[in-house]
Amino acid sequence: MAGGSDGIAGLDARPWYVANEAVAFLLELAALGFLGWWGVGAGHEGVVRILLGVGTPLLAVVVWGLFAAPRARRRPRLLLVLVVKALVLGGGAAALYGVGHPVAAAAMAVVTVANVTVAETFRASPSTGAESTAQPG
C-alpha cells in the first residue's frame, strides 16, 4: 500500500462506506421480505395469514422509520438505534429460520452483525467523509 493514504486500513474509506450502506439497504429489504414470508406461512388461515404477512413487515417499517432510519424524526441515542436494528434485522433472520432455512438465517445474522459494526465504525470515524450520526452518550 502506498504510504500516507488516509482511511481505514490505508484505503480511502468513502467507497467502502457507500458499499456498506448499499449492503445495509439490501439487508433491510431482505428482512422485510422474510418477515412477510414468515407471516404468510405462519400456519394460520385466511385473514390472520394476510394480517401477519402484511402487518409484520409494516410494523417493522414503522418502527424503523421512527427510530433507526438515518433521517428519523426521533433519532434516539445509539443504544436504542442498535436495539431497533437488532429487532428488525434480527427478526428477519429469525423469520428466515422460522420458514425452514437455518443456514441462510445464520448467514444473514452474521452479515447483519458485520454490516452494523462496520457502519457504526464508519459513522464514528471522521475520515469517511460522511456525516457522523452517532450521538455521544
N, C-alpha and C positions, 0 to 999 in steps of 0.2 A: 504494500500500500504506500501511496505517496505520503510523505511527511507533511505535517501542517494542515491536513484536512480536518474540518470540524464535523461534529455529529457523533452519533452512536457508532461505536466500533470503527471509527475512522471513515465512515461513509457520510455523504450528505443525507441527512435524516428526512428531508421533505418527501422524496419519492416513497420511502418506507412508510411514512406516516399516512400518505394517501392510500397506499396499497392496504395497510392495516385497516383504515376506515372503510374501504371497499369490502374487505372480508367481514368487518363488523356488520355492515348493512346486509350482506348475504346471510349471515348468521341470524339476524333479526327476522328476515323474511322466512328463512327456513323454520325458525322457532314458531312463527305464526302458522305456517303450513302444517307443521307437526301437531300443534295444539288443535287445529281444526280436524286433522286426520284422526287424532285420538278421540275427539268429541263425537265424530260421526260413528266411529267404531266402538264406542264405549259399552256396547251391549244393550243399550236402551232402544226402544222402538218409537217410531212416529215423531211427535213434536219434541220430545225430550232429546232425541238424537239430533234434530235440527238445531235446537237451542244450544246444546253443548258444542256442536260443530261450528256454529257461528258465534255463539256467545263467549266461548273460552278465548279464541283469538281476539275478539273485540274487546274483552276486558283487559287483555294483555296490552293492546294498543292504547287504551285509555290510560292505564297505569304508566306505561312507558312514556306517553306524551306528556303526562303531568309531571313526572319526576326524573326520567332518565334521558329524555331527548336533549340534544345539545342546546336547543333553544326553548327548553321547557319554561313555562311561566313561573313555576315554583321549583326552581332548581335547588334542591336541598344540599346539605353537606355531602361530602364524598361518600361517607359510610352508607347513607340511605340510598344514594345512587347505585352503589355496588350491590346493595340488598335487592333493589328493584331489578337490576340486571341479572342477578343470580336467580330471582324468582321467574322472570320471563324466559331468559335463555336456558336456565336450568330446567324450567318447566317444559321447554321444547325438547330438551334431551330426555327428560323423564317421559314425555308423551311418546317419543320415538321408541323408547324402551317398552312402553305400555302397549304399543301396537306390534310388538314382537321382533324388534331389531336391536338387541342389546349391544352388539359390536358397533353398529353405527351410532347408537346413543352414547357409548363411551367415547367414540371418536369425536362426536360433536362436543361433548363435555370438555375434552382435552383441548380442542381447538378454541372453544369459548374462553377457557381459563387463560390460555396463552394470549389470545387476542385482547382480552380485557387488561391483562397485565401489561402488555406492550402499549396499549392505548393510554393507560394511566401513566406509564413511564414517559411516553412522548408528551403528554399534556403537562407533566411536571418539569420537563426539560425545556429551557428557553431556547435551545439551539435548533428546535424543529422548524421554527418559522411559523408555527401555528399558535393561536391564542391559547393561553393556559386557562382551562376551565376548572381546574382543581382549586377548591377553596381551603384556606387554612383551617386547621381545626384539629 
